[in-house]
């Protein structure tokens, strides 16, 4: 099989992360790109869904923080939202 050299531009951090991950899989970047292109041909398009994640990273981080707070026995608890608002007013 004849091969040709191809040049592509990739963000430096993305390339570094991908190369490290691929190395763990026993692949180099060229082999991974070859696999990707073969799948494009076999499937007649991109071989995976391209869509926004269900939640933005900031939302996921906020949900994790809320979960940690809810499990912390040292966090002040309120019996109602009105009680929490009163506490906030007192701090201002």
N, C-alpha and C positions, 0 to 999 in steps of 0.2 A: 504494500500500500504506500503510495507516494504521499508525502506530507508537505505542507507549505507553512512558512513562518507567518504568523498573524500578530499584529500589534493591537492591543486594547488598552484603554485608560481605566484605571481602577483606583478608588480612594486608597491611600496608603494604609490607613488603619484597618479598613475592610480586608484588603489583601493580606495583611499580616495575620489577622485573626483567622481568615479562611485557610491560609497556608498551614498555620499551626494545627487547626482542626483536621484538615485533610491529611497531614502527616501522621496523625494518630490513626487514621483510617487506612494508611498505607498507600495514599494517592498523592500525586503532585498536582499543581494547579493545571497544568496542561492536560493531564488525564481527566481531571474533573470537568474541565470545559468540554473535552471530547465527549464524555458521557452525557453531559447536558445537551450538547448539539445533536447527538444521536437520538436522545429522547424527544427533542423538538421534532425531528423528522418522523420518528415512529408514531408520535401522538398527533402530529399535524398542528402543533402549537406549543405554547409554554406548558411544560409537564407538571405544573402545580398551579393552585389558585393564587391570583394576585389580588389582594384586598386589604383593606385596613384591618388592623387587629380589632377584636371586639371591644377592648378598652385601651385607652391611651396609657402609656407607662406611668404618668402622674396619677391617674385614677387607681391603677393597681397598687402603687406605693401608698396612696391615701387609705385604701381598703386594708392593706397590711398593717398600717399604723393604727387604724381604728380597731382592728382585731387585737393587736397587742395591748392597747389601752383598755379594751373591754375585759381583758384577762388579768390586768394589773390590780392587785388588791389594795394598793396604796393610792389609787386614783379616786378622787372625791366622787361620790354618787349623788344623783338627784332623783327625787320621786316624781318630778314633773318638769316640763320644759319651762314653765313659769318660774319655778324655783331656781333653775339654772340662769334664767334671765335676770332675776333679782340679784344673784351672786355676781353676775357680770356688772350690773349697775353699781354695786357696792365697790368694785375694784376701780371704777373710772373716776 
